[in-house]
C-alpha cells in the first residue's frame, strides 16, 4: 500500500484543500510503516524525526517557508525559499510519515463504511474486518489500516 506525490491511493485522489486536522501518533505511524505503508513525500505531509531529540516535534513539508517579521516600519509576512538551521537535510528513511485522517481513509478505499463517535472514543467501521477504536479519529483510521494490512 503506497501513496504517491499526488496522494493518489487505491485510485482515489483526495482534494487539495488545506487540512486543519490532526495526525496519528508516532508509535502508530511506525507500526504502519513496518506493516508496509510507504510514503512518497508531498507538500502538506506531516512527519516526525525520531531518535534525534525531536520526537515531540511535527514537521510539515512545504515548498516555501512563510514567516512573520517585525520591522521598524511594521509587521510583514516574509516568503523565504529556504531556512538556515542545524538540520539541513535528512534521508527520507529517517523521517516517519504521520498520515492525516483523509490520507488514512483513502488507504481503506471502498471497504470504509463510517466513523462513529462513542463517548471519549472513535470507531472506524470497515467492511469485512473488526472495528478499529481509538481516542482520536486519526488513530482509529490508523488502527483500521493496520487491520486491513494484517489481513492480507
Residue pairs with C-beta under 8 A, 6 or more apart in sequence:
1 9
1 10
1 36
1 37
1 38
1 107
1 145
1 149
2 9
2 37
2 38
2 39
2 40
3 9
3 38
3 39
3 40
3 42
3 103
3 106
3 107
4 40
4 42
5 40
5 41
5 42
6 13
6 42
7 13
7 14
7 42
7 103
7 106
9 103
9 106
9 107
9 109
10 106
10 107
10 109
10 110
11 109
12 106
12 109
14 102
14 103
14 106
18 44
19 44
19 100
19 102
21 100
21 101
21 102
21 137
21 138
22 100
22 101
22 136
22 138
23 29
23 46
23 58
23 98
23 99
23 100
23 138
24 32
24 98
24 99
24 104
24 136
24 138
24 139
24 141
24 142
25 139
25 142
26 48
26 50
26 55
26 96
26 98
28 139
28 142
28 143
28 146
29 48
29 96
29 97
29 98
29 99
29 142
30 50
30 96
31 142
31 146
32 99
32 142
32 145
32 146
32 149
33 39
33 96
33 97
35 146
35 149
35 150
36 149
37 97
37 99
37 107
37 145
37 149
39 45
39 47
39 92
39 97
41 47
41 61
41 92
41 95
41 97
42 61
43 61
43 62
43 63
44 60
44 61
44 62
45 60
45 61
45 97
46 58
46 59
46 60
46 61
46 97
46 98
46 99
46 100
47 58
47 59
47 60
47 61
47 95
47 96
47 97
47 98
48 54
48 55
48 57
48 58
48 59
48 95
48 96
48 98
49 55
49 57
49 59
49 87
49 90
49 94
49 95
49 96
50 96
52 87
52 94
58 98
59 95
64 79
64 80
64 81
65 79
65 80
65 81
65 82
65 83
66 77
66 78
66 79
66 80
67 77
67 78
67 80
68 75
68 76
68 77
68 78
69 75
69 76
69 77
69 78
99 107
99 138
99 142
100 138
101 137
101 138
101 141
104 138
104 141
104 142
104 144
104 145
105 112
105 141
107 145
107 148
108 124
108 126
108 141
108 144
108 145
108 148
110 127
111 126
111 127
111 128
111 129
111 148
112 124
112 126
112 127
112 144
113 125
113 126
113 127
114 124
114 125
115 122
115 123
115 124
115 125
115 137
115 140
115 141
116 122
116 123
116 124
116 125
117 123
120 135
121 133
121 134
121 135
121 140
122 133
122 134
122 135
122 136
122 137
122 139
122 140
123 131
123 132
123 133
123 140
124 131
124 132
124 133
124 137
124 140
124 141
124 143
124 144
125 131
126 132
126 144
126 147
126 148
128 151
129 144
129 147
129 148
129 151
130 147
132 140
132 141
132 142
132 143
132 144
132 146
132 147
133 140
133 143
134 140
134 142
134 143
